[in-house]
Amino acid sequence: MADISTALDAIIVEPTVFELSSPGRTGTTMPAADVPAADSLPEHLLRSELPLPELAEVDVVRHFTRLSQFNYSVDEGFYPLGSCTMKYNPKINEDTCRLPGFLFTHPLQPIETVQGNLALMFELQEWLKEISGFAGVTLQPAAGAQGEFSGVLMMAAYHKMRGDTKRVKMLIPDAAHGTNPASVGMLGMQVVTIPSDERGNVNLEALKAACDDTVVGMMLTNPNTLGLFDEHVEEVIRLVKDCGGLMYGDGANLNALLGIVRPGDLGFDVMHFNLHKTFAVPHGGGGPGSGPVGVSERLLDFLPNPLVGIIEEGDEEEDLAPLYGFVTPKHSIGRMKAFHGHFGGGLVRAYTYIAMHGPDGLKDIAQHAVLNANYLQAKLRGTYRIPFDRICMHEFVAEGRFEGSDVRALDISKRLIDYKFHPPTNYFPLIVPEALMIEPTETENKDTLDRFVEAMLKIAEEAQSDPELLKSAPHTTRFGRMDEVKAARELILCCWLPENYESLT
C-alpha cells in the first residue's frame, strides 16, 4: 500500500502556481477607483510582502483545469452511490441561481427590495409542504444533519412545554442513518437501538418492549439504509404515538417516495429534507447542502425563526402583490443558522428543479429511481449476496465478499475505479458485513447500468481467478491505493510552503 507521503512527493512533480510564477506577469488589470481613496491602513495591519504568485490568465486557467481533470465527477461518469452524495445536477439550476436578482442580493437588505427572493422562499416552503404532507416548513438549516438536530430540538421542546420532563429516550433502528444517534447524543438523550427483523423492517416485538413513558420519540429512516420500505410503518408509528412519543422521519431517502407517499400522511411529526440529495442541489466536498424541516400541526409553534410569511395581503383586482416578510413562531426553538438558509447555493436550485418537473415529473423521478435500483439488484443477484432480498426502493445493499476468496468490499470498490466507475458506498449500513450500498438514481440509462453490471460481474470473476489484482487496485489512476486511515489522521492540507514561511509566521 502506497504511503501518503509518496503520493504527495509525486504531486509536487507537477509545477505549482508558485513555481510557474514570474515577477511582473499579470492576468488582470484593476479598474480605476470610482470612489474617493480611503486613508492609509494602520501600520500594524500591513505586511511588508505578500508572497502571491504572479501569472498570466492562461497559466491560471491551465493550472486549475489540470487539477480538475484529476478528479472524477458526476458530469464525467456514473456514481452508484447516487442521491446520497452525487445525484446529477441539471445545468438549468446553475443558470437560475446566477440571475442578477438572486446573485447580487444581501440578507440585510430591506425586505421591500428583496420581494422576489422572499416570494421564491415562501413558494418553496409551500411546495415542500405539499410534497411531504406537513403543516409547516423551515428553510433555515444548513444541511441534513443540522435539520435533524433542529427536528430533535423541536421534539424535546414539545415535551418540555407540556411538562413531560421524564422523556429521555430516543428509539433508533439499526438500519437508520448514522447521524441520527449523533443528533440525539448532542442533546444528552439516551439512544435505544431497535433491531431489524429478517425482512429488514423494524422488529415490532423489540419496539413494543422499548415503548414506555420515557420515550421522546423514534427516528425512522424510511426507506431505510437497506433501501427497503418498512412493511409495518403504520404499526411502528402507532406504537410510538400510543406511548406518547413523536415520530421523526429521516428524509434523506425521499427520492424514492416523491409523488407516491407523503410522510406527513403516514403520521410523521417532523422530517428533514435533503435538498442536496432529492432536489439536485450540488453536493460532495462539503456543500453547499440544505436541510429544510417539515413539521405536523403539533410542532408548528416550535419551528426555528424566522420563517417567510405574507405580512400584508395582496389584491388581485388591483394588481397588488402580497408583501412578504419574516415571522416568528410562538414557541420557536430559535435561529439555527445565520440569515435564512443557503439561498443561492440551495434554495434557488431546488426551486428550479421542482418547478421544471412539476408533480408528474417528481413522481417519474421516484419511479425511475426505484426501477433502476431493482434492475441492478436483479442483474447482480446470484453473483453478489443480497442479505435482505426483496423488492427495494431507490437503492439496495449487497455483500462485497465471495466464498473461498479473501477479497473484500473495499477491494471491489477500488477495482471499479479501473473500470471507470465511482465506487458505491462501502461498509454501511453496519448490519450488513462487507456492505456495498448501490444507488443508481433516476438519470442513468439502461446502457450505463448494463456497463456497470458487466464490470461488477467481471470483478466477481477476478476475485476468484486473480484476487491480488483487486487487492492492489486501482491500477489506472494517477496514483495507486492510498493509506486512507493515515491520510485522515495525519492531514496535510498544503503541499507547498514559501521559502520564507518561518518568517511569515
Steps between C-alpha positions, in 0.01 A plus 500: 500500500645833395593740776315831482829691508616315187188617323558859611857485370356398165252784504777754545651383169218697341607868493309704753362846431787634708762325290335634186507851643719767344534859629291744303261253343135582542168374378287790620487876476335676790253772399546856616334567835158660467485605866729727704814331626490397863753605759803278535451177689645477850862391495438194718255361241749518213750235389830586341443233237224268384651198321228444241584351159517730200345330197332569170135404468582204274732353766231520765234346276727213398606435858148469638373313193780246549411460867132451416592218262656305786154458655204283405172689468134428437536686168763245401341172604270288713491528879332185638472668839238718341289761669676430829783718376519553126170518319521668160445876520321647193683800362184714494535513879834676459349759266214595731709537814725740309221731391606849617192546719597191698878517476556861607258532791598518865307357798514832685322692224159647584231244425338738251807459276511119504137408442595264216734307727244477778227398257720214379567388857133520594395297197774243563371461857151440358624250241695301758190493722295364211763241401543372856155544654620720787333809646808723508856517364815692594769554237762612749717194587829492314507125433319175571685439825412845630143445386502181704630683803231766453233230489622333817512840673136557408403156631673576831340847518155350441530262795657768721216743423255235620700442819586143394864513611549130566524424129869443431517208253507510122431177312720454193498192271829332418431573130483877557745762379799550726427866562181408690671385821749786469220759498341333802828476687563872459189564712599253767220257422537123526510302176310172501584288197214302348613197293372409156303184432585239238338707223679824585206662681496639853465204737154559644551290812817690589319828436208404724743414781672840469187715491421659838439843653870593485510499117550835327426339167645294219721597208406283205686501169244378248599365254780391729868467422437152360288672237185338636162655576388385844206268448362585846557875498145586610520253789841639600358854512196385697712327764720806552208742519305273734776544758498877454802526272549699181605361161804640322537414132852505358428647157837423343342225290200703386614455138319164501167641621440816296141518382424155642501524881486811719671437838268747673200294388656189659508675839853637526529814713826638365736427210803663345542532124836470330479749216852390406371145448138495388483832318833502316694766687874432450656296776834343580812659638306654785218698354309708450236270646156602616277338760149649526272344759128428477275458805147395589247732662616414851853628431415810293558740788850361563650556155828698482463869437456684282268347240396675182134605513253736342489806725267703279243341270492597134201588286462325165231741380732795555803302380672534837741223594519383862780636716731224625698526821622302797286353778595330828315192631351534849732253678786498250816306591690802365727563207700202367711685245613851421253664266250285312650179367717436196302718263689496169701190583198287581156657501499654151637180347241281677220739400613475138515121511148467644356762263653329197358158588163577653291238684506239221871546440584455867304177503693384192825570685403265782370230272807498277736506799321194642495328161874553447589367844287188459649441154854504642399281792348242265808498276745455791290254701668161513849636444484737797307402810201724576441449874150651503381379163169661416379780278703806591438869466766738366799294616599153617781350704717209385783321677843567355653161578519159335532150635856370465648847440648753741391788278290756687263787421780758497692298240193478277447874525862580421490269199184673373710813456704314236175440313432877504224492761490679833472252791169452682466571871712255700445338840162654566254410638698330774251212531621358166853356495720642221210718388478653154211748489410551134275788392472586128246790518253573224724666242714201399388322184497125439826509301686650794342255745593207276862614483506524878355149532759368255780653708361360826468149351852518359634607839325203661685272257831673575442452873529125440759490223734785602413643844827696521385704201214630712697540821755722328248701299457762364761465225392757243484810719759769539595354837446152639323398817556742783525436871166663568515461877834677515377770264203568728703502820800695372346773289729683259289788376772674301791342311675830423655749740687817403872503573455774761208320670661515846545875486138547386367314804 
